[in-house]
Amino acid sequence: MRLRPGGRRAREGRGTGAPAATISLRDLVHESLEGVGSRPSRLIITLLGTVLGIASLVATIGFAQTAAGQIAQQFDALAATRVTVEPGTTNSAGGKERATARIPWDAVQRTDGLVGVVRAALYAKVPGATRVDAVQVVDPSEARRSSPPVIAGSTDLLEVVEGHVQTGRFFDAGHERRADRVAVLGAAAAEQLGVNRVTGQPAVFIGDRAYTVIGIVDEVGTRNGLLDSVIVPVSTARSDLGLTTVDSLDIRIDVGAGQVVAHQAPIALDPNSPESFKVSAPSSTSELRQSVEADVNVLFLAIGIVALIGGGIGIANVTLLSVAERRGEIGLRRALGARTRDIARQFIFESLTTGVLGGLIGVAVGLFALIGVCLAQQWTPVIAPWAAPLGVLVGALVGLGAGAYPAVKAARIEPVDALRDA
């Protein structure tokens, strides 16, 4: 260790005793690095906590951004292109819910001209326990089975729910206008009723009326309950089955038009009280990305913070142990004129060096972990450019904080006591 005399104030202000001396920055760096690297095995154990913490921090940022990017790429286009408008409800005096609005029967025509609307369709469950059978004659000895539900829909319902007709076809505007007694069966309902083809114009009985089956639907993107149901035109349900209200207006929209349509559709349905409708609209991809990042960040940051606390405690313990082992060295340096601040600086610099080293290794480990997972999952890794510098900075702060108390303790050691103990 090389000491150099202090300035004029230091020389003249001491009075008696050893002359003041300072440690140069170069010597401080050299001595600190030598102190850190003198025991490699201890250094490795000390670095583990910091490395794990920083690696978790960097991996957190990378995984959150990568996961959000993957979800944005694989964003459910069907959910992103669908808006549902339902009547609002309120609790009545008896505790039952009652509707505060009614969806008009011409709701499809009212919303067709809105910007972003591709298709719109009415959807309603036919109330009452209407019996649905494949034959009109019922055997009294046969066990009674539950009937498939009856759903009323307008002509574009199949397109709105992204459905597929297995055989036959869906009813059209002519059936709707004439209130024809036709029905389309969901695949499960067709199997239950024993209908597997429509070439012979089979019929099902809803109540005591026969309805010609013109198609069977085997797949839908939404409204999975349609596969278990018998679907009839809205006008038919109104005239034959007592349908008085519509459950919802389902709208298929262009991607990104959710918020606009959600705002305009209630106004188109009822300009006087649009707030009486309940609208379900897709969130934007940016909102979904932020939500995913927040959820992933909470998980990984919790792990990272715990590991960083452990790493800081490890650095503090090792630095305290180093202070105890080097009491003789500290006493000798104090006797040669080193000031308390020089001793404190050296131990703070040693812990700071350990923290920075842990930060560098942790950043590398976190990046390799991110790249490895992305390669295994065939993802595109995404990470902010500030993540690596942030990891090193956090490592430095952990080392600085962990070394503060040991440095103060080392600086308070009296030279005479230190040399006597040595």
C-alpha positions in Angstrom: 0.0 0.0 0.0 1.3 3.4 -0.9 0.5 6.5 1.1 1.0 10.1 0.1 1.1 13.1 2.3 -2.1 15.2 2.6 -2.5 18.8 1.7 -1.5 21.9 3.7 -4.6 21.8 5.8 -4.0 18.2 6.7 -0.3 18.9 7.7 -1.0 22.0 9.7 -4.2 21.0 11.4 -3.0 17.8 13.0 -0.8 19.1 15.7 1.1 16.2 17.2 0.9 12.6 16.1 1.5 10.9 12.7 1.2 13.0 9.6 -2.0 12.8 7.6 -1.9 10.5 4.5 -4.4 9.6 1.9 -4.7 6.5 -0.3 -4.8 7.3 -4.0 -7.7 6.1 -6.1 -5.4 3.7 -8.0 -4.1 2.1 -4.8 -7.7 1.9 -3.5 -8.8 0.0 -6.6 -5.8 -2.2 -6.5 -6.2 -3.1 -2.9 -9.9 -3.7 -3.2 -9.6 -6.0 -6.1 -6.8 -7.8 -4.4 -9.0 -8.2 -1.3 -11.9 -9.4 -3.3 -9.9 -12.0 -5.3 -7.8 -13.3 -2.5 -10.3 -16.0 -1.6 -11.9 -17.3 -4.8 -14.0 -20.0 -3.2 -15.5 -17.5 -0.7 -16.1 -15.1 -3.5 -18.0 -17.6 -5.6 -20.3 -18.5 -2.7 -20.8 -14.8 -2.0 -21.7 -14.1 -5.6 -24.4 -16.8 -5.8 -27.2 -14.8 -4.1 -26.5 -11.6 -6.1 -26.1 -13.6 -9.4 -29.4 -15.3 -8.8 -31.2 -12.1 -8.0 -29.9 -10.1 -11.0 -30.5 -13.1 -13.3 -34.1 -13.2 -12.0 -34.5 -9.5 -12.6 -33.2 -9.6 -16.1 -35.1 -12.7 -16.9 -38.2 -11.1 -15.5 -38.0 -8.2 -17.9 -37.2 -10.5 -20.8 -39.8 -13.1 -20.1 -42.5 -10.5 -19.5 -41.8 -8.7 -22.7 -41.4 -11.9 -24.7 -44.6 -13.5 -23.3 -46.5 -10.3 -24.1 -45.1 -10.3 -27.6 -46.1 -13.9 -28.2 -49.7 -13.3 -26.9 -49.9 -10.2 -29.2 -48.8 -12.4 -32.1 -51.2 -15.2 -31.2 -54.0 -12.8 -30.1 -57.4 -14.5 -30.4 -58.7 -12.8 -33.5 -62.2 -14.2 -32.8 -62.4 -12.6 -29.4 -60.9 -9.4 -30.8 -63.6 -9.1 -33.4 -66.7 -9.6 -31.3 -68.8 -7.1 -29.4 -71.9 -8.2 -27.4 -74.7 -5.8 -26.4 -77.1 -7.0 -23.7 -79.8 -5.2 -21.8 -78.7 -3.7 -18.5 -80.2 -5.1 -15.3 -81.1 -3.8 -11.9 -82.3 -5.4 -8.7 -86.0 -4.9 -8.0 -87.6 -4.6 -4.6 -88.1 -8.4 -4.3 -84.4 -9.0 -4.9 -84.9 -10.2 -8.5 -83.0 -8.8 -11.5 -85.0 -7.0 -14.1 -83.9 -5.6 -17.4 -83.6 -1.8 -17.7 -83.7 -1.8 -21.5 -84.9 -3.9 -24.4 -82.9 -4.7 -27.5 -85.2 -3.7 -30.5 -86.1 -6.3 -33.1 -84.5 -4.2 -35.8 -81.2 -3.9 -33.9 -79.3 -5.5 -36.8 -80.5 -2.8 -39.2 -79.7 -0.1 -36.7 -76.1 -1.2 -36.3 -75.2 -2.4 -39.8 -74.1 1.1 -40.9 -71.7 1.7 -38.0 -68.0 2.0 -38.7 -66.2 -1.2 -38.0 -69.3 -3.5 -38.0 -69.0 -6.5 -40.3 -72.0 -8.5 -39.3 -74.6 -8.4 -36.6 -77.1 -11.0 -35.3 -79.8 -11.4 -32.7 -79.5 -14.2 -30.2 -82.2 -15.3 -27.7 -83.1 -18.4 -25.7 -86.7 -19.3 -26.2 -88.3 -19.3 -22.7 -90.4 -22.2 -21.3 -89.9 -25.9 -21.1 -90.7 -26.5 -24.8 -90.5 -30.2 -25.6 -88.3 -31.1 -28.7 -88.7 -34.6 -30.2 -87.8 -36.4 -33.4 -91.2 -38.1 -33.5 -94.6 -36.8 -32.5 -95.7 -40.1 -30.9 -94.3 -40.5 -27.4 -94.0 -43.9 -25.8 -95.3 -43.5 -22.2 -93.1 -46.5 -21.0 -89.9 -44.9 -22.4 -87.7 -43.0 -19.9 -88.2 -39.3 -20.3 -85.1 -37.5 -21.6 -84.2 -33.9 -21.4 -84.9 -31.9 -24.6 -82.2 -29.8 -26.3 -82.8 -26.0 -25.7 -84.3 -23.9 -28.5 -82.4 -20.8 -29.6 -83.7 -18.1 -31.8 -81.2 -16.3 -34.1 -81.2 -14.0 -37.0 -79.8 -14.9 -40.4 -76.2 -13.8 -39.9 -75.8 -15.6 -36.5 -73.7 -18.4 -38.0 -71.2 -15.9 -39.6 -71.0 -13.9 -36.4 -70.1 -16.9 -34.3 -67.8 -18.3 -36.9 -69.9 -21.5 -37.3 -69.5 -24.3 -39.9 -72.4 -26.2 -41.4 -71.7 -29.9 -41.6 -74.5 -30.7 -43.9 -77.4 -28.7 -45.4 -77.4 -24.9 -44.9 -78.4 -22.2 -42.4 -81.7 -20.4 -42.8 -81.7 -17.2 -44.9 -83.5 -13.9 -45.1 -86.5 -15.5 -46.9 -87.1 -17.9 -44.1 -86.8 -15.0 -41.6 -89.2 -12.8 -43.6 -91.8 -15.6 -44.0 -91.4 -16.9 -40.4 -90.9 -20.4 -41.9 -90.9 -23.4 -39.6 -87.4 -24.5 -40.3 -84.6 -25.4 -37.8 -80.9 -25.9 -37.8 -79.5 -28.4 -35.3 -76.3 -28.4 -33.4 -74.2 -31.5 -33.8 -74.9 -32.7 -30.2 -78.6 -32.0 -30.5 -78.8 -33.8 -33.9 -77.1 -36.8 -32.3 -79.6 -36.7 -29.4 -82.6 -36.5 -31.8 -81.2 -39.2 -34.2 -80.9 -36.8 -37.2 -77.7 -37.3 -39.2 -78.6 -36.0 -42.7 -81.1 -33.5 -44.2 -81.5 -34.9 -47.7 -84.9 -36.5 -46.9 -86.1 -33.3 -45.2 -86.4 -34.7 -41.7 -88.5 -32.8 -39.2 -88.3 -32.3 -35.4 -91.3 -31.4 -33.3 -91.1 -28.4 -31.0 -94.2 -28.7 -28.9 -96.8 -30.0 -31.3 -95.5 -28.3 -34.4 -93.2 -29.8 -37.0 -90.1 -27.9 -38.1 -88.1 -29.0 -41.1 -84.4 -29.6 -40.4 -82.4 -27.8 -43.1 -78.9 -28.0 -41.7 -76.6 -29.4 -39.0 -73.8 -27.2 -37.4 -70.8 -29.1 -36.2 -68.4 -26.2 -35.2 -68.7 -22.7 -33.8 -66.0 -20.3 -32.6 -68.2 -18.8 -29.9 -71.5 -19.6 -28.3 -70.6 -23.3 -27.9 -74.1 -23.9 -26.5 -75.4 -23.7 -30.1 -74.0 -27.2 -30.7 -76.4 -28.6 -28.1 -79.4 -26.5 -29.3 -82.2 -26.4 -31.9 -81.8 -23.0 -33.8 -84.9 -21.4 -35.4 -85.4 -17.9 -37.0 -86.3 -15.1 -34.7 -89.5 -14.3 -36.5 -90.6 -17.9 -36.2 -89.9 -17.9 -32.5 -91.9 -14.8 -32.1 -95.0 -16.1 -34.0 -94.9 -19.7 -32.8 -93.0 -20.0 -29.5 -93.9 -16.8 -27.7 -90.5 -15.1 -27.9 -90.9 -11.5 -26.5 -87.4 -10.3 -25.8 -83.9 -10.6 -27.3 -81.1 -11.7 -25.0 -78.2 -10.1 -26.9 -77.0 -8.5 -30.1 -73.8 -10.1 -31.2 -71.7 -8.0 -33.5 -68.7 -9.1 -35.5 -66.3 -6.2 -36.0 -63.0 -5.3 -37.7 -59.9 -5.8 -35.6 -59.2 -2.7 -33.5 -62.8 -1.3 -33.8 -63.9 -2.7 -30.5 -64.0 0.5 -28.5 -65.6 2.5 -31.3 -68.4 0.0 -31.8 -68.9 -0.4 -28.1 -69.5 3.3 -27.8 -71.7 3.7 -30.9 -73.8 0.6 -30.7 -75.8 1.5 -27.6 -76.5 5.0 -29.0 -77.8 3.4 -32.2 -80.1 1.1 -30.3 -81.5 3.8 -28.0 -80.2 7.4 -28.4 -82.1 8.5 -25.3 -80.6 6.1 -22.8 -77.5 4.3 -24.2 -76.2 3.8 -20.7 -79.0 1.2 -20.1 -77.2 -1.4 -22.2 -74.3 -3.6 -21.0 -71.6 -3.8 -23.7 -68.8 -6.4 -23.8 -65.9 -5.3 -26.0 -62.4 -6.7 -26.6 -59.5 -5.1 -24.9 -56.8 -3.7 -27.1 -53.6 -5.7 -27.6 -51.6 -3.0 -25.8 -53.8 -3.4 -22.7 -53.5 -7.2 -22.9 -49.7 -6.8 -23.3 -49.5 -4.6 -20.2 -51.6 -6.9 -18.2 -49.5 -9.9 -19.1 -46.3 -8.0 -18.3 -47.7 -6.9 -15.0 -48.6 -10.5 -14.0 -45.3 -12.0 -15.0 -43.4 -9.1 -13.4 -45.0 -9.6 -10.0 -44.0 -13.3 -10.0 -40.4 -13.0 -11.1 -39.7 -9.7 -9.3 -40.8 -11.4 -6.0 -38.3 -14.2 -6.7 -35.6 -11.6 -7.7 -36.1 -9.5 -4.6 -35.8 -12.5 -2.3 -32.6 -13.6 -4.0 -31.2 -10.1 -3.9 -31.9 -9.8 -0.2 -30.1 -13.1 0.3 -27.2 -11.9 -1.9 -26.9 -8.6 0.1 -26.9 -10.5 3.4 -24.2 -12.8 2.0 -22.0 -9.9 0.9 -22.4 -8.2 4.3 -21.5 -11.4 6.2 -18.4 -12.0 4.1 -17.3 -8.4 4.4 -17.8 -8.5 8.2 -15.8 -11.7 8.3 -13.1 -10.1 6.2 -13.0 -7.1 8.7 -12.5 -9.5 11.6 -9.7 -11.4 9.8 -7.9 -8.3 8.8 -7.9 -6.4 12.0 -4.1 -6.5 12.1 -3.9 -5.1 8.6 -6.4 -2.3 9.4 -4.4 -1.4 12.6 -1.1 -1.3 10.6 -2.6 1.0 8.0 -4.1 3.3 10.6 -0.7 3.4 12.4 0.9 4.4 9.1 -1.5 7.3 8.8 -4.5 6.0 6.9 -7.6 7.9 7.9 -10.9 6.3 8.9 -12.5 7.4 5.7 -9.8 5.5 3.7 -10.5 2.3 5.6 -14.2 2.7 5.1 -13.8 3.5 1.4 -11.7 0.4 0.9 -14.3 -2.0 2.3 -17.1 -0.2 0.6 -15.3 -0.5 -2.6 -14.7 -4.2 -2.1 -18.4 -4.9 -1.5 -19.2 -2.6 -4.4 -16.8 -4.6 -6.6 -18.5 -7.8 -5.5 -21.9 -6.4 -6.3 -20.9 -5.2 -9.7 -19.3 -8.6 -10.5 -22.4 -10.3 -9.3 -24.5 -8.0 -11.5 -22.4 -8.7 -14.6 -22.6 -12.4 -14.1 -26.3 -12.2 -13.3 -27.1 -10.3 -16.4 -25.2 -12.9 -18.5 -27.0 -15.8 -16.8 -30.4 -14.0 -17.2 -29.9 -13.4 -20.9 -28.7 -16.9 -21.5 -31.7 -18.3 -19.7 -34.0 -16.1 -21.7 -32.4 -17.1 -25.0 -32.4 -20.8 -24.0 -36.2 -20.8 -23.2 -37.0 -18.9 -26.4 -35.0 -21.3 -28.5 -36.7 -24.3 -26.9 -40.2 -22.8 -27.4 -39.4 -21.3 -30.8 -40.2 -17.8 -29.5 -38.7 -14.5 -30.6 -36.7 -13.1 -27.6 -37.6 -9.6 -26.6 -35.8 -7.5 -24.0 -35.5 -3.8 -23.4 -32.0 -2.3 -24.0 -31.9 -0.9 -20.5 -32.4 -4.3 -18.8 -28.7 -5.2 -18.8 -27.4 -1.8 -17.4 -30.2 -1.9 -14.9 -29.0 -5.3 -13.7 -25.5 -4.1 -13.2 -26.7 -1.0 -11.4 -28.9 -3.0 -9.0 -25.9 -5.3 -8.3 -23.8 -2.3 -7.5 -26.5 -0.8 -5.2 -26.8 -4.1 -3.4 -23.1 -4.3 -2.9 -22.9 -0.7 -1.8 -25.7 -1.2 0.7 -24.4 -4.5 2.0 -20.9 -3.0 2.6 -22.0 0.1 4.5 -22.2 -1.4 8.0 -19.0 -3.5 7.7 -17.1 -0.5 6.4 -18.2 1.7 9.3 -17.2 -1.1 11.7 -13.8 -1.4 10.1 -13.3 2.4 10.2 -14.0 2.5 14.0 -11.3 0.0 14.9 -8.6 1.6 17.0 -5.0 1.0 15.8 -3.7 0.0 19.2 -6.4 -2.5 19.8 -6.1 -4.0 16.3 -2.3 -4.4 16.6 -2.6 -5.9 20.1 -5.2 -8.5 18.8 -3.0 -9.3 15.8 
